[in-house]
Amino acid sequence: MAKKGARQLIAWVCSVCKSQNYISEKNKTNTPDKMKINKFCKKCRKHTEHRESDKLD
């Protein structure tokens, strides 16, 4: 059965090369605005800023 509630899947997209590297979920009621986080990009081979994207490819 599918989960019910405010948690939704989000994708993390690198701000440098625009590749989608990570998928996680967040609670939309607690954090309604878009998040930014520093993560390792496999294409750039360095730590870059990743932004939240709601499109899952």
mmJSON file of the N, C-alpha and C atoms, coordinates in Angstrom:
{"data_MODEL":{"atom_site":{
"group_PDB":["ATOM","ATOM","ATOM","ATOM","ATOM","ATOM","ATOM","ATOM","ATOM","ATOM","ATOM","ATOM","ATOM","ATOM","ATOM","ATOM","ATOM","ATOM","ATOM","ATOM","ATOM","ATOM","ATOM","ATOM","ATOM","ATOM","ATOM","ATOM","ATOM","ATOM","ATOM","ATOM","ATOM","ATOM","ATOM","ATOM","ATOM","ATOM","ATOM","ATOM","ATOM","ATOM","ATOM","ATOM","ATOM","ATOM","ATOM","ATOM","ATOM","ATOM","ATOM","ATOM","ATOM","ATOM","ATOM","ATOM","ATOM","ATOM","ATOM","ATOM","ATOM","ATOM","ATOM","ATOM","ATOM","ATOM","ATOM","ATOM","ATOM","ATOM","ATOM","ATOM","ATOM","ATOM","ATOM","ATOM","ATOM","ATOM","ATOM","ATOM","ATOM","ATOM","ATOM","ATOM","ATOM","ATOM","ATOM","ATOM","ATOM","ATOM","ATOM","ATOM","ATOM","ATOM","ATOM","ATOM","ATOM","ATOM","ATOM","ATOM","ATOM","ATOM","ATOM","ATOM","ATOM","ATOM","ATOM","ATOM","ATOM","ATOM","ATOM","ATOM","ATOM","ATOM","ATOM","ATOM","ATOM","ATOM","ATOM","ATOM","ATOM","ATOM","ATOM","ATOM","ATOM","ATOM","ATOM","ATOM","ATOM","ATOM","ATOM","ATOM","ATOM","ATOM","ATOM","ATOM","ATOM","ATOM","ATOM","ATOM","ATOM","ATOM","ATOM","ATOM","ATOM","ATOM","ATOM","ATOM","ATOM","ATOM","ATOM","ATOM","ATOM","ATOM","ATOM","ATOM","ATOM","ATOM","ATOM","ATOM","ATOM","ATOM","ATOM","ATOM","ATOM","ATOM","ATOM","ATOM","ATOM","ATOM","ATOM"],
"id":[1,2,3,4,5,6,7,8,9,10,11,12,13,14,15,16,17,18,19,20,21,22,23,24,25,26,27,28,29,30,31,32,33,34,35,36,37,38,39,40,41,42,43,44,45,46,47,48,49,50,51,52,53,54,55,56,57,58,59,60,61,62,63,64,65,66,67,68,69,70,71,72,73,74,75,76,77,78,79,80,81,82,83,84,85,86,87,88,89,90,91,92,93,94,95,96,97,98,99,100,101,102,103,104,105,106,107,108,109,110,111,112,113,114,115,116,117,118,119,120,121,122,123,124,125,126,127,128,129,130,131,132,133,134,135,136,137,138,139,140,141,142,143,144,145,146,147,148,149,150,151,152,153,154,155,156,157,158,159,160,161,162,163,164,165,166,167,168,169,170,171],
"type_symbol":["N","C","C","N","C","C","N","C","C","N","C","C","N","C","C","N","C","C","N","C","C","N","C","C","N","C","C","N","C","C","N","C","C","N","C","C","N","C","C","N","C","C","N","C","C","N","C","C","N","C","C","N","C","C","N","C","C","N","C","C","N","C","C","N","C","C","N","C","C","N","C","C","N","C","C","N","C","C","N","C","C","N","C","C","N","C","C","N","C","C","N","C","C","N","C","C","N","C","C","N","C","C","N","C","C","N","C","C","N","C","C","N","C","C","N","C","C","N","C","C","N","C","C","N","C","C","N","C","C","N","C","C","N","C","C","N","C","C","N","C","C","N","C","C","N","C","C","N","C","C","N","C","C","N","C","C","N","C","C","N","C","C","N","C","C","N","C","C","N","C","C"],
"label_atom_id":["N","CA","C","N","CA","C","N","CA","C","N","CA","C","N","CA","C","N","CA","C","N","CA","C","N","CA","C","N","CA","C","N","CA","C","N","CA","C","N","CA","C","N","CA","C","N","CA","C","N","CA","C","N","CA","C","N","CA","C","N","CA","C","N","CA","C","N","CA","C","N","CA","C","N","CA","C","N","CA","C","N","CA","C","N","CA","C","N","CA","C","N","CA","C","N","CA","C","N","CA","C","N","CA","C","N","CA","C","N","CA","C","N","CA","C","N","CA","C","N","CA","C","N","CA","C","N","CA","C","N","CA","C","N","CA","C","N","CA","C","N","CA","C","N","CA","C","N","CA","C","N","CA","C","N","CA","C","N","CA","C","N","CA","C","N","CA","C","N","CA","C","N","CA","C","N","CA","C","N","CA","C","N","CA","C","N","CA","C","N","CA","C","N","CA","C","N","CA","C"],
"label_alt_id":[null,null,null,null,null,null,null,null,null,null,null,null,null,null,null,null,null,null,null,null,null,null,null,null,null,null,null,null,null,null,null,null,null,null,null,null,null,null,null,null,null,null,null,null,null,null,null,null,null,null,null,null,null,null,null,null,null,null,null,null,null,null,null,null,null,null,null,null,null,null,null,null,null,null,null,null,null,null,null,null,null,null,null,null,null,null,null,null,null,null,null,null,null,null,null,null,null,null,null,null,null,null,null,null,null,null,null,null,null,null,null,null,null,null,null,null,null,null,null,null,null,null,null,null,null,null,null,null,null,null,null,null,null,null,null,null,null,null,null,null,null,null,null,null,null,null,null,null,null,null,null,null,null,null,null,null,null,null,null,null,null,null,null,null,null,null,null,null,null,null,null],
"label_comp_id":["MET","MET","MET","ALA","ALA","ALA","LYS","LYS","LYS","LYS","LYS","LYS","GLY","GLY","GLY","ALA","ALA","ALA","ARG","ARG","ARG","GLN","GLN","GLN","LEU","LEU","LEU","ILE","ILE","ILE","ALA","ALA","ALA","TRP","TRP","TRP","VAL","VAL","VAL","CYS","CYS","CYS","SER","SER","SER","VAL","VAL","VAL","CYS","CYS","CYS","LYS","LYS","LYS","SER","SER","SER","GLN","GLN","GLN","ASN","ASN","ASN","TYR","TYR","TYR","ILE","ILE","ILE","SER","SER","SER","GLU","GLU","GLU","LYS","LYS","LYS","ASN","ASN","ASN","LYS","LYS","LYS","THR","THR","THR","ASN","ASN","ASN","THR","THR","THR","PRO","PRO","PRO","ASP","ASP","ASP","LYS","LYS","LYS","MET","MET","MET","LYS","LYS","LYS","ILE","ILE","ILE","ASN","ASN","ASN","LYS","LYS","LYS","PHE","PHE","PHE","CYS","CYS","CYS","LYS","LYS","LYS","LYS","LYS","LYS","CYS","CYS","CYS","ARG","ARG","ARG","LYS","LYS","LYS","HIS","HIS","HIS","THR","THR","THR","GLU","GLU","GLU","HIS","HIS","HIS","ARG","ARG","ARG","GLU","GLU","GLU","SER","SER","SER","ASP","ASP","ASP","LYS","LYS","LYS","LEU","LEU","LEU","ASP","ASP","ASP"],
"label_asym_id":["A","A","A","A","A","A","A","A","A","A","A","A","A","A","A","A","A","A","A","A","A","A","A","A","A","A","A","A","A","A","A","A","A","A","A","A","A","A","A","A","A","A","A","A","A","A","A","A","A","A","A","A","A","A","A","A","A","A","A","A","A","A","A","A","A","A","A","A","A","A","A","A","A","A","A","A","A","A","A","A","A","A","A","A","A","A","A","A","A","A","A","A","A","A","A","A","A","A","A","A","A","A","A","A","A","A","A","A","A","A","A","A","A","A","A","A","A","A","A","A","A","A","A","A","A","A","A","A","A","A","A","A","A","A","A","A","A","A","A","A","A","A","A","A","A","A","A","A","A","A","A","A","A","A","A","A","A","A","A","A","A","A","A","A","A","A","A","A","A","A","A"],
"label_entity_id":["1","1","1","1","1","1","1","1","1","1","1","1","1","1","1","1","1","1","1","1","1","1","1","1","1","1","1","1","1","1","1","1","1","1","1","1","1","1","1","1","1","1","1","1","1","1","1","1","1","1","1","1","1","1","1","1","1","1","1","1","1","1","1","1","1","1","1","1","1","1","1","1","1","1","1","1","1","1","1","1","1","1","1","1","1","1","1","1","1","1","1","1","1","1","1","1","1","1","1","1","1","1","1","1","1","1","1","1","1","1","1","1","1","1","1","1","1","1","1","1","1","1","1","1","1","1","1","1","1","1","1","1","1","1","1","1","1","1","1","1","1","1","1","1","1","1","1","1","1","1","1","1","1","1","1","1","1","1","1","1","1","1","1","1","1","1","1","1","1","1","1"],
"label_seq_id":[1,1,1,2,2,2,3,3,3,4,4,4,5,5,5,6,6,6,7,7,7,8,8,8,9,9,9,10,10,10,11,11,11,12,12,12,13,13,13,14,14,14,15,15,15,16,16,16,17,17,17,18,18,18,19,19,19,20,20,20,21,21,21,22,22,22,23,23,23,24,24,24,25,25,25,26,26,26,27,27,27,28,28,28,29,29,29,30,30,30,31,31,31,32,32,32,33,33,33,34,34,34,35,35,35,36,36,36,37,37,37,38,38,38,39,39,39,40,40,40,41,41,41,42,42,42,43,43,43,44,44,44,45,45,45,46,46,46,47,47,47,48,48,48,49,49,49,50,50,50,51,51,51,52,52,52,53,53,53,54,54,54,55,55,55,56,56,56,57,57,57],
"pdbx_PDB_ins_code":[null,null,null,null,null,null,null,null,null,null,null,null,null,null,null,null,null,null,null,null,null,null,null,null,null,null,null,null,null,null,null,null,null,null,null,null,null,null,null,null,null,null,null,null,null,null,null,null,null,null,null,null,null,null,null,null,null,null,null,null,null,null,null,null,null,null,null,null,null,null,null,null,null,null,null,null,null,null,null,null,null,null,null,null,null,null,null,null,null,null,null,null,null,null,null,null,null,null,null,null,null,null,null,null,null,null,null,null,null,null,null,null,null,null,null,null,null,null,null,null,null,null,null,null,null,null,null,null,null,null,null,null,null,null,null,null,null,null,null,null,null,null,null,null,null,null,null,null,null,null,null,null,null,null,null,null,null,null,null,null,null,null,null,null,null,null,null,null,null,null,null],
"Cartn_x":[0.838,0.0,0.882,0.385,1.128,1.044,2.09,2.105,1.132,0.523,-0.37,0.242,0.018,0.526,1.249,2.028,2.658,4.038,4.579,5.928,5.888,6.809,6.875,8.311,8.496,9.83,10.341,11.621,12.263,13.567,14.046,15.322,16.295,17.569,18.621,19.361,19.439,20.056,21.263,22.374,23.614,23.42,23.865,23.694,24.75,25.822,26.882,26.589,26.418,26.249,24.795,23.886,22.443,22.083,22.894,22.562,21.89,20.931,20.215,21.015,21.43,22.309,21.667,20.78,20.227,18.71,18.055,16.611,16.371,15.502,15.13,13.677,13.204,11.845,11.851,10.859,10.748,9.282,9.051,7.708,7.374,6.403,6.06,5.393,4.763,4.111,5.125,6.183,7.188,8.175,8.552,9.496,8.9,8.09,7.42,8.335,9.409,10.268,11.322,11.955,12.953,14.232,14.878,16.081,17.327,18.477,19.786,20.708,21.605,22.52,23.786,24.924,26.178,26.345,26.487,26.675,27.725,28.204,29.205,28.542,29.003,28.495,29.429,28.864,29.669,30.213,29.482,29.942,31.035,30.835,31.827,33.023,32.839,33.844,34.317,33.359,33.66,32.356,32.473,31.301,30.734,29.463,28.788,27.443,26.824,25.506,24.454,23.605,22.496,21.198,20.293,19.006,17.896,16.826,15.662,14.913,14.55,13.739,12.629,11.413,10.302,10.102,10.917,10.823,11.748,11.204,11.996,12.147,13.364,13.631,13.933],
"Cartn_y":[-1.176,0.0,1.238,2.275,3.531,4.271,5.043,5.838,6.993,7.348,8.498,9.541,10.786,11.84,12.913,13.705,14.868,14.586,13.39,13.084,12.797,13.451,13.271,13.059,12.326,12.089,13.347,13.644,14.76,14.267,14.951,14.622,15.763,15.425,16.421,16.579,17.83,18.131,19.024,18.676,19.446,20.817,21.879,23.221,23.546,22.75,23.006,22.295,20.969,20.201,19.803,20.105,19.852,18.375,17.497,16.075,15.69,14.776,14.301,13.173,13.338,12.377,11.615,12.234,11.619,11.742,10.822,10.868,10.688,11.517,11.381,11.832,11.858,12.329,13.365,14.248,15.281,15.526,16.137,16.472,17.874,17.97,19.246,20.227,19.745,20.667,21.335,20.62,21.195,22.088,21.726,22.512,22.764,23.81,24.047,24.619,25.359,25.94,24.943,25.261,24.366,24.401,23.237,23.117,23.085,23.462,23.371,22.635,21.82,21.049,20.767,20.683,20.338,18.831,18.239,16.804,16.546,15.307,14.938,14.63,15.273,15.026,14.038,12.975,11.94,12.404,13.276,13.775,14.832,15.768,16.832,16.325,15.228,14.631,15.586,16.367,17.245,17.578,18.181,18.581,19.869,19.827,20.989,21.17,22.305,22.568,21.831,21.093,20.378,21.031,21.216,21.841,20.826,21.078,20.188,20.373,19.257,19.255,18.239,18.568,17.641,16.721,16.85,15.944,14.759,13.581,12.365,11.734,11.634,11.029,9.57],
"Cartn_z":[0.0,0.0,0.0,-0.601,-0.676,0.658,0.915,2.141,2.009,3.116,3.139,4.046,3.746,4.589,3.791,4.524,3.931,3.359,3.566,3.071,1.568,0.833,-0.606,-1.039,-2.137,-2.677,-3.376,-3.17,-3.856,-4.451,-5.453,-6.085,-5.827,-5.621,-5.426,-6.745,-7.248,-8.531,-8.294,-8.918,-8.791,-9.445,-8.77,-9.319,-10.37,-10.462,-11.438,-12.758,-12.709,-13.952,-14.218,-13.316,-13.463,-13.569,-12.978,-12.993,-11.679,-11.776,-10.593,-9.974,-8.717,-8.077,-6.932,-6.199,-4.997,-4.984,-4.258,-4.041,-2.552,-1.994,-0.588,-0.439,0.781,1.012,2.123,2.065,3.087,3.399,4.536,4.976,4.459,3.554,2.921,3.885,4.951,5.87,6.802,7.185,8.074,7.335,6.12,5.323,3.945,3.792,2.506,1.425,1.807,0.781,0.323,-0.806,-1.386,-0.552,-0.438,0.38,-0.494,0.116,-0.528,0.424,-0.117,0.712,-0.101,0.583,-0.079,-0.06,-1.267,-1.407,-2.481,-2.541,-3.525,-4.86,-5.918,-7.264,-7.957,-8.495,-9.144,-10.495,-11.177,-12.471,-12.309,-11.393,-11.153,-10.352,-9.618,-8.744,-7.656,-7.088,-5.965,-5.244,-4.076,-3.311,-3.903,-4.245,-4.813,-4.125,-4.387,-3.821,-4.638,-3.963,-4.593,-4.142,-5.095,-4.805,-4.987,-4.297,-4.355,-5.672,-6.268,-7.466,-7.267,-7.682,-7.472,-8.667,-9.717,-10.865,-10.652,-10.68,-10.545,-11.919,-12.403,-13.715,-13.597],
"occupancy":[1.0,1.0,1.0,1.0,1.0,1.0,1.0,1.0,1.0,1.0,1.0,1.0,1.0,1.0,1.0,1.0,1.0,1.0,1.0,1.0,1.0,1.0,1.0,1.0,1.0,1.0,1.0,1.0,1.0,1.0,1.0,1.0,1.0,1.0,1.0,1.0,1.0,1.0,1.0,1.0,1.0,1.0,1.0,1.0,1.0,1.0,1.0,1.0,1.0,1.0,1.0,1.0,1.0,1.0,1.0,1.0,1.0,1.0,1.0,1.0,1.0,1.0,1.0,1.0,1.0,1.0,1.0,1.0,1.0,1.0,1.0,1.0,1.0,1.0,1.0,1.0,1.0,1.0,1.0,1.0,1.0,1.0,1.0,1.0,1.0,1.0,1.0,1.0,1.0,1.0,1.0,1.0,1.0,1.0,1.0,1.0,1.0,1.0,1.0,1.0,1.0,1.0,1.0,1.0,1.0,1.0,1.0,1.0,1.0,1.0,1.0,1.0,1.0,1.0,1.0,1.0,1.0,1.0,1.0,1.0,1.0,1.0,1.0,1.0,1.0,1.0,1.0,1.0,1.0,1.0,1.0,1.0,1.0,1.0,1.0,1.0,1.0,1.0,1.0,1.0,1.0,1.0,1.0,1.0,1.0,1.0,1.0,1.0,1.0,1.0,1.0,1.0,1.0,1.0,1.0,1.0,1.0,1.0,1.0,1.0,1.0,1.0,1.0,1.0,1.0,1.0,1.0,1.0,1.0,1.0,1.0],
"B_iso_or_equiv":[0.0,0.0,0.0,0.0,0.0,0.0,0.0,0.0,0.0,0.0,0.0,0.0,0.0,0.0,0.0,0.0,0.0,0.0,0.0,0.0,0.0,0.0,0.0,0.0,0.0,0.0,0.0,0.0,0.0,0.0,0.0,0.0,0.0,0.0,0.0,0.0,0.0,0.0,0.0,0.0,0.0,0.0,0.0,0.0,0.0,0.0,0.0,0.0,0.0,0.0,0.0,0.0,0.0,0.0,0.0,0.0,0.0,0.0,0.0,0.0,0.0,0.0,0.0,0.0,0.0,0.0,0.0,0.0,0.0,0.0,0.0,0.0,0.0,0.0,0.0,0.0,0.0,0.0,0.0,0.0,0.0,0.0,0.0,0.0,0.0,0.0,0.0,0.0,0.0,0.0,0.0,0.0,0.0,0.0,0.0,0.0,0.0,0.0,0.0,0.0,0.0,0.0,0.0,0.0,0.0,0.0,0.0,0.0,0.0,0.0,0.0,0.0,0.0,0.0,0.0,0.0,0.0,0.0,0.0,0.0,0.0,0.0,0.0,0.0,0.0,0.0,0.0,0.0,0.0,0.0,0.0,0.0,0.0,0.0,0.0,0.0,0.0,0.0,0.0,0.0,0.0,0.0,0.0,0.0,0.0,0.0,0.0,0.0,0.0,0.0,0.0,0.0,0.0,0.0,0.0,0.0,0.0,0.0,0.0,0.0,0.0,0.0,0.0,0.0,0.0,0.0,0.0,0.0,0.0,0.0,0.0],
"pdbx_formal_charge":[null,null,null,null,null,null,null,null,null,null,null,null,null,null,null,null,null,null,null,null,null,null,null,null,null,null,null,null,null,null,null,null,null,null,null,null,null,null,null,null,null,null,null,null,null,null,null,null,null,null,null,null,null,null,null,null,null,null,null,null,null,null,null,null,null,null,null,null,null,null,null,null,null,null,null,null,null,null,null,null,null,null,null,null,null,null,null,null,null,null,null,null,null,null,null,null,null,null,null,null,null,null,null,null,null,null,null,null,null,null,null,null,null,null,null,null,null,null,null,null,null,null,null,null,null,null,null,null,null,null,null,null,null,null,null,null,null,null,null,null,null,null,null,null,null,null,null,null,null,null,null,null,null,null,null,null,null,null,null,null,null,null,null,null,null,null,null,null,null,null,null],
"auth_seq_id":[1,1,1,2,2,2,3,3,3,4,4,4,5,5,5,6,6,6,7,7,7,8,8,8,9,9,9,10,10,10,11,11,11,12,12,12,13,13,13,14,14,14,15,15,15,16,16,16,17,17,17,18,18,18,19,19,19,20,20,20,21,21,21,22,22,22,23,23,23,24,24,24,25,25,25,26,26,26,27,27,27,28,28,28,29,29,29,30,30,30,31,31,31,32,32,32,33,33,33,34,34,34,35,35,35,36,36,36,37,37,37,38,38,38,39,39,39,40,40,40,41,41,41,42,42,42,43,43,43,44,44,44,45,45,45,46,46,46,47,47,47,48,48,48,49,49,49,50,50,50,51,51,51,52,52,52,53,53,53,54,54,54,55,55,55,56,56,56,57,57,57],
"auth_comp_id":["MET","MET","MET","ALA","ALA","ALA","LYS","LYS","LYS","LYS","LYS","LYS","GLY","GLY","GLY","ALA","ALA","ALA","ARG","ARG","ARG","GLN","GLN","GLN","LEU","LEU","LEU","ILE","ILE","ILE","ALA","ALA","ALA","TRP","TRP","TRP","VAL","VAL","VAL","CYS","CYS","CYS","SER","SER","SER","VAL","VAL","VAL","CYS","CYS","CYS","LYS","LYS","LYS","SER","SER","SER","GLN","GLN","GLN","ASN","ASN","ASN","TYR","TYR","TYR","ILE","ILE","ILE","SER","SER","SER","GLU","GLU","GLU","LYS","LYS","LYS","ASN","ASN","ASN","LYS","LYS","LYS","THR","THR","THR","ASN","ASN","ASN","THR","THR","THR","PRO","PRO","PRO","ASP","ASP","ASP","LYS","LYS","LYS","MET","MET","MET","LYS","LYS","LYS","ILE","ILE","ILE","ASN","ASN","ASN","LYS","LYS","LYS","PHE","PHE","PHE","CYS","CYS","CYS","LYS","LYS","LYS","LYS","LYS","LYS","CYS","CYS","CYS","ARG","ARG","ARG","LYS","LYS","LYS","HIS","HIS","HIS","THR","THR","THR","GLU","GLU","GLU","HIS","HIS","HIS","ARG","ARG","ARG","GLU","GLU","GLU","SER","SER","SER","ASP","ASP","ASP","LYS","LYS","LYS","LEU","LEU","LEU","ASP","ASP","ASP"],
"auth_asym_id":["A","A","A","A","A","A","A","A","A","A","A","A","A","A","A","A","A","A","A","A","A","A","A","A","A","A","A","A","A","A","A","A","A","A","A","A","A","A","A","A","A","A","A","A","A","A","A","A","A","A","A","A","A","A","A","A","A","A","A","A","A","A","A","A","A","A","A","A","A","A","A","A","A","A","A","A","A","A","A","A","A","A","A","A","A","A","A","A","A","A","A","A","A","A","A","A","A","A","A","A","A","A","A","A","A","A","A","A","A","A","A","A","A","A","A","A","A","A","A","A","A","A","A","A","A","A","A","A","A","A","A","A","A","A","A","A","A","A","A","A","A","A","A","A","A","A","A","A","A","A","A","A","A","A","A","A","A","A","A","A","A","A","A","A","A","A","A","A","A","A","A"],
"auth_atom_id":["N","CA","C","N","CA","C","N","CA","C","N","CA","C","N","CA","C","N","CA","C","N","CA","C","N","CA","C","N","CA","C","N","CA","C","N","CA","C","N","CA","C","N","CA","C","N","CA","C","N","CA","C","N","CA","C","N","CA","C","N","CA","C","N","CA","C","N","CA","C","N","CA","C","N","CA","C","N","CA","C","N","CA","C","N","CA","C","N","CA","C","N","CA","C","N","CA","C","N","CA","C","N","CA","C","N","CA","C","N","CA","C","N","CA","C","N","CA","C","N","CA","C","N","CA","C","N","CA","C","N","CA","C","N","CA","C","N","CA","C","N","CA","C","N","CA","C","N","CA","C","N","CA","C","N","CA","C","N","CA","C","N","CA","C","N","CA","C","N","CA","C","N","CA","C","N","CA","C","N","CA","C","N","CA","C","N","CA","C","N","CA","C","N","CA","C","N","CA","C"],
"pdbx_PDB_model_num":[1,1,1,1,1,1,1,1,1,1,1,1,1,1,1,1,1,1,1,1,1,1,1,1,1,1,1,1,1,1,1,1,1,1,1,1,1,1,1,1,1,1,1,1,1,1,1,1,1,1,1,1,1,1,1,1,1,1,1,1,1,1,1,1,1,1,1,1,1,1,1,1,1,1,1,1,1,1,1,1,1,1,1,1,1,1,1,1,1,1,1,1,1,1,1,1,1,1,1,1,1,1,1,1,1,1,1,1,1,1,1,1,1,1,1,1,1,1,1,1,1,1,1,1,1,1,1,1,1,1,1,1,1,1,1,1,1,1,1,1,1,1,1,1,1,1,1,1,1,1,1,1,1,1,1,1,1,1,1,1,1,1,1,1,1,1,1,1,1,1,1]
}}}
